[in-house]
Amino acid sequence: MPGVAAIRTSDTAARLRAAIAAGTYPPGARLPSVRALARTWGVAVNTAIAAYRALEGEGLVAALPRSGFLVQGARGAPADPPRTPGRLDAPVPVDIGDLLVRTMRQADQPGLLPLGIALPHPQLLPLAPLARRLAQVQRAEAAACFSYDAVPGRPELRRAIARRLLAAGAPVDPARILVTNGAQEALRIALAAVCPPGSCVAVESPAYPGLTHAIGSLGLSALEIPGSSVDGISLDALRLALDGQRVAAVLCTTTFSNPGGGCLPPAARGELVELCRRHAVPLIDDDTYGDLAHDGVRPPACLGHDRDGLVLHVGSFSKSVAPGLRLGFLVAGRWAQQAEALKVSASIATAVAPQLAVAGLLDSGELDRHLRRTRPRLQAQVGAMAAAVRAGFPAGTRVSQPGGGFVLWIELPRACDGTRLYADAERAGIGIAPGILFSPRPRFRHHLRLSAAWWDGAIAAAVARLGALARHQLR
């Protein structure tokens, strides 16, 4: 027979479960602290802890580091992720227009809650150690910090990046790493290095607008390859495209794609590299979210399977350290020399102080310690927002459940219009990213992307308001 403690824990967990089911604590709501629950319900602190842990094991609540528990929603709920686009179309030019710029400026608009831009919340960034290291390097190496750097970047940072890539299964000579002004510059350099003018790029769909914008800005066309919000780019569709089209490069995000959140399984990464090798097509892999695996297990980099210099690896510190540093990097394989020349024409060099500060964060282990603390919080925030979407949006809504990063891809019923919802939400003081941004064709009109870079009562209320606006369209 179960002991008295086990019975009390089971009873307490059952009461909490019933309160959540009744809506007393809706998805995203913060639950009473352990001590408050024990005091109010007349149970021992250990009983309260055990009850919360039991519900956490069920996926019903999530623990926030040093911040208690919040309601996440049942683990079985995300059974219907957004559907994968079903067909291959001919390549098209890219013209996103000013909607991308307007969406990117949400953070500048007073009174607008910017849920449409993928910016990490300041409280999830290592700002204190970063500020300390920036001050240190500017004192110790003032002359270097206020001068031009060598084109490839500081050797201290390139060595630190090489060690990080080695841990991801990709041994790289630090001399082959090019430091850039963010991942966007790295992507543009990579495309310019490998793609002749007017050529075609196979790109995962839906795709981060920065990818397609880079394609369009170079006068290239985009051939969309369907991507799953679970397993990433479809290798079957890519194989069909490479057999039937002349493609200059494959561009995708194999680790926690934006917006879909898909992650190519480890076993399929070697298959992707081999497929590109057989067709002699370079693979540009955008690894912006690679450090943000919720379970702390970083998927292996495709670069580790490369034996022919055909994989170009793009990395960034914008999501893990600070977006304002504008610090990224590129491993350009056999195009390393062309990439360095393109870097000169693009920006000459990258600022020294941010490079030295981030190198210090990497070498000291401070960044990894910070990530170990923040990954569980990201997971809880993503889960809470996904649960709130499932609870408040129209019946038939599908939402991704990514294993890393902090963006959600939402498929509304077909009768809903994401662009109209974008305008309605803006009038309500909420910024979202409409689905049409994520394709060069008029696709994904009933989709949107939300950022779960933070979660609190105001954001929970905003998500509930978005759900009401979407339901209103169906009337």
N, C-alpha and C positions, 0 to 999 in steps of 0.2 A: 504493500500500500504506500502511496506517496506520503511524505512527511508533512508536518504542519506548514513549514516554510514553502514547500512546493505548492501546496494548496492555496496559500495566500498569494503567491506569485501568480498562479493561474487565474485566481479570482480578480486580481488587480489588472492583469493583462486583458481579461474579458471585459471588465468595465471600461477600460481605455478603448478597446476595440469597438464596443457599442457606442461610445461617445463620438468616435470618429465616423462610424457608419451613420449616426444620426445627424451629422453635420455640425455638432457642437464644436469640433475642431476640423475645419475643412482643409483640403489639400493646400499645403504651404503654410498652414498656421503653426506657430510655435507652441509647443506643449508646456505645461507647468514644469518648473525645475524639479529635479529629483527631491530636494528637500521640501519644496512647496507641496508636491504631490504627497509625500509621506506625512506631512503635517496635516493637510486638508483631509486626506482619506484615512488617517489613523493607522498607517502601516509603517513598518521599519524602512529605513533608507535603503537597506540592501534589497528589500522586497520591491521597492520602486525601481531600483536599478535593474533588477532581474526582469521585471515586467517590461520595461522599455527595451531591454536587450532581446526579449522574446519577440516583440513586435518588429524590432529592427531585423531580426532573422526572417520574418515573414515578408519583409519589404514594405511594410505599412508605414514605418517611420524611419527617419534617417538622423544619424547623430552628426551634429556640427561640432568641430573641435572647440572645446571649452565654451560652447554656446548652447548646450542642451540638445533638445530633439525637436524635429518638426515633422508634420504629416507629409508623407510622400505619396501614398496610394499603393494599391495592391500590386504585387509583382507580376501577376498574370495579365494586368490590364493592357499593356502595350502590345497586344497580339497582332494588331493591324498597323504596321508601319506604312508610311507613304509608298505608293506603288512606283515601280520602276518604269520609266518611259519605254514604250514597247516597239519602237521602230527606228530604222536608220534612214535619214534623209540626206539629200545632197549637201555638200558644203555651202555655207553662206557667208557673206561679209558680216562684220560685226559693227553695229551702231546702237549703243545703249542709250545715247542721248544724255540729257541733263538730269534724268531721274536718279542716276547713281550719285552724282554730285549732291543733289538735294538730300538724298538719304544719308550720305556721309556727313552732312552738316547738321544732323539732328542734335548732336551734343552741344552745338553753339546756340540753339534756339531756347531762350528763356521760357520756363514753364512747360517744356516738352520733356516727357520721360522717354529717353532714347533706347527703346528696346529693339531697334532695327539695326544697330551697328555693333559689330563684334569687338567691343573694347573691354578688356578685363577691368574689373572694379579696382580702384586704388588699394582697398583693403586686402586684395588678393595678390598684391605685388610686394616684392622685397624692398620697399622704398627706403626704409631706415638704413640697412646695410649698403644699399646702392648709393644713397646720398653721402654716407661716410666714406665710401671708397672713391667717389668722385672728388670729394674734398681732398683726400689724401693724394691722389694722383696729380691733381692740379697744383698742390704744394710741392710735391717731390719732383715732378717732371713738367714744370710750367712751360719751359721753352718748347718741348715736344708737343704739349697739348694745344698750343696756340700757333702751330705751324702746320704746313701740309704734311700728310703722312705719305709713306711709300704706297704706290697704287694697290698692291694686293692686301694691305692691312698690316696691323701690328703682329709681329711673330708670337708675342705672348698669347694673344687671343687665338691665333690660328693653331697653335699647339694645343690649347685648351679645347678647341672645337674638334681637333683630330682625336683627342682622347675620348671625347663624348661620342663621336661617330664609331670609334672602335668598340665602345660598350654597346652600341647598337648593331654590332656585327659587320661594320664596314671599315676596314683598315685603310687609312688615307694618309698620304704624305702631306704634312702641314703646308709645304710649299705649293701644293695644288689647290689650296683653299683661297678663295677670293672674298674678302669682306666687302659688303655692300651697304648702301643706305636702305635698309629694310629688305624684306623678301620681294617687294614689288620691283625694285631695281634689279634684283637677281633674276627674277622671272623674265623681265624684258631683255636683259643681256643674254640669257640662255636662248630665248626665242630668236633674237637677232643673230646669234652666233650660228645656229643650226638651220634656219629656215631661209631659203632664197625668197626674194621679193615675189609676192603674188601666190605663194604656195599655200598648202592646206595643212592645218593642224587638227589632229584628232583630240578632242577634249571631252572629259567626263561631263555628263549632264544629269542633273543640274550642276552648274559650276559657279564657284565664287566669281562675282563680276570682275574682280581684279584680273583674273586669268583671261577672260574673254576680252576685257578692255585692252589688255596688253597685246592680244592677238590682233584686234582691230587697229590699234595705234600703229602697228607695223605694216599695215596693208595686207594682212594675211586673212585667209578665210577659215572658218571653224566647221569641223565635221563632228557633230555631237554623238557621243557614245553613251548609251544608257548606263546609269549608275544606280546601285541599290543603296538604301539608307542603312543596310546591314552589312553587306559584303563589298561595297564599293563598285568600281568600274567592272562592267561585264566583259570578261575575257572572250566569251563566245561572240559577242557583238563586235568587239575590237578585231578579232580574228577575221570575221566577215568583212569588216571595213578595210583591213590591210590587204586582203585578197582582191578586193574590187576597186580600190582607190589608190591614187598616188598620194601618199602622205609624207610630209616632211618631218613631222615630230608627233609624239604622243605626249599630251600634257594632262596630268591628273594629280590628285591628292590621295595617295594610297592609305594614309593613316588619318582617320577622323576627318573626312572630307567636309568642306563647308559649301553648301548648307546641309547636305544630307546626313553627314555624320558617319557614313559607311567606312569600314576598315577592311581592306583586302586581307584575307586570311594569310598567315605566314606561309603556308604551303603553296599558295597561288602567286606569291611574289617572285619566286624563281621562274615560274611559268610565264609571268608577264615579261620579265627581262629576256627570257629565251625567245618569246614570241617577237619582241622588238628586234632581237639579234638576228633571227632568221630572215626578217624583212629589211635588215640594215637601216632601221628607223630609230633615231635617238629617243630616249624616254626622259622627259623632264618631270621629276617627282617633287611636288611642293609639300614639304614636311613641316609646315608652320605649326601644327598642333601636336607634333610627335611627343613632346615632353609632358603632355597633359592627359595621359592615360589615367582614367579614374582609379583603376586597381593598382597603379604604380608599376605595371609591367609594360615596358615600352616595346611595341612591335618591332621586329628587325627591319632595318632599312633595306629597300630594294638595291641600294648602292652596294651592299655586301655581296650580291649575286653577280655583279658586273665584272666581266673579264676582258672586255673589249673597249672600254672607255666610252660606251654608248649611253650610260646613265648620267644625267645631270641632276644633282641633288641640291635642292633649295631649302635653306633653313632660316629661322628667324628667332629673335629674342623678344619680339613685340608682345607675344601672348604670355610669356613666362617671366619676363623681367620688367619691361616698361615699353609701351608703344612709342613714347616720345623720344626714345633714344635713336629711333630709326636705324636699327642694327640688324642686318641679316648676313647671309653668306651663300656662296655658290661653289660647288665642286663641279667643274665643267668637263671633266673627262678629257677626251681627245681635242676638245675645243678650248682648252685652258688659255692658250695664247691669244686666240681671237677674243675670248671673254675679257681678258685683261685690257686689250686695246679698246674694246667697247666701253669698259669702265672709265677709261680716260676721257672718252668723248661724252660720257653721260654725266660724270660728276668729279672727275680727276681722282678724288680720294674720299675716305670716310673719316669723320672726326675722331681724333685720337683719344680724348678723355673717356668717352663712353666705351671704347674698345678696352682700355686698360682696366676700367672699373668692372666690366663684365668678366674679363679674364680673371680678376681677383675673386669675384663671386664663384666662378667655376672652380678655380684651383683650391680655394679654401673649403669647398663643400657647402658653402652657405646657400647656394641656389638649390642644391639637392635637398638639403634639410628643409628649406622653405617649401619646396614642392611636395615633400612628404606630408607637410601640415595642410596644404591647400587643396590637394587632390580630393580628399574625402569631402571637403566643403563644396567643391565644384560638382561632385557626384550628387550630393544632397540637393543642391540648387537646381540642377538639371532635372532630377527626379521630381522635385516639388513643382516646378513649372509645367512639366509634362503632365503630372497628375491634375493640375489646375486646368490645363487645356482640355483634358479628357472630361473633366467634371463640368466645365462651363461652356464649351463650344457646342455647335449643333451636332446632333446624332449623325454618325457617319464620318466625323472628322478623324483623320489619322495623324499620328504624331511620331516622330522618330524618337529613339531612345539610345543615343550614342554612348559608346564606351569611353569617350574622351572629348576634350574640348568643352564648349559651353554654348553651342547654338542648337536650336531645334528647328526642324523642317516640318511644316504643318500642311497637310492636304485637307482642304475644306470640301464639303459637298460641291458637286459641279455647278449647282445653281448659284453658288457664292462667287463673288468677284473680288479677288485680292486687291486689285488696284482701287476699286471703290472703297474697300475696307481701309486701305492706306489713307485715303482722303478723309473718311469719316473718323478714323482714329486720330489723325492729326488735329482735327477740329476738337476732339475730346482731350487733347493734350498728351497723346501717346504716339510715339514713333515706332513704326514697324518697317520691315523690308518686304515689299511686294514680290510675289513669285516671278513676275516677268523680268526682273533684274537678272535672273539666274540662267537665262538662255538667250542666244542671239535671235531666236525665232519667237513668235508670239505664243510661247508655251507657259505652262505653270500659272495660268491666270487665276486659278482657284487655290493657289498656294501662298504661303508667306514664311518668312524666317523670323524667329525671335531669339534674342540673346538672353541667356540665363547667367550672365556674368555676375549677378547679384540677386538676392531674394530677400524681400521684407514685406511688410504689410501693404505699402504703397504699390509695389509691383504686383502683389497678389490681387489687389483691387483693380489694377490696370488690366490684368489678364482676364479677370471676370468681366470687366467692361468690354473688352475686345470680343469675348464670347457673346455678350448680349448684342453687340453691333452686328456680328456675323449672323446670329439667329434672326435679327430683324430683317436682314436681306431675304430670308426664306419666306417671310410673310408677304 
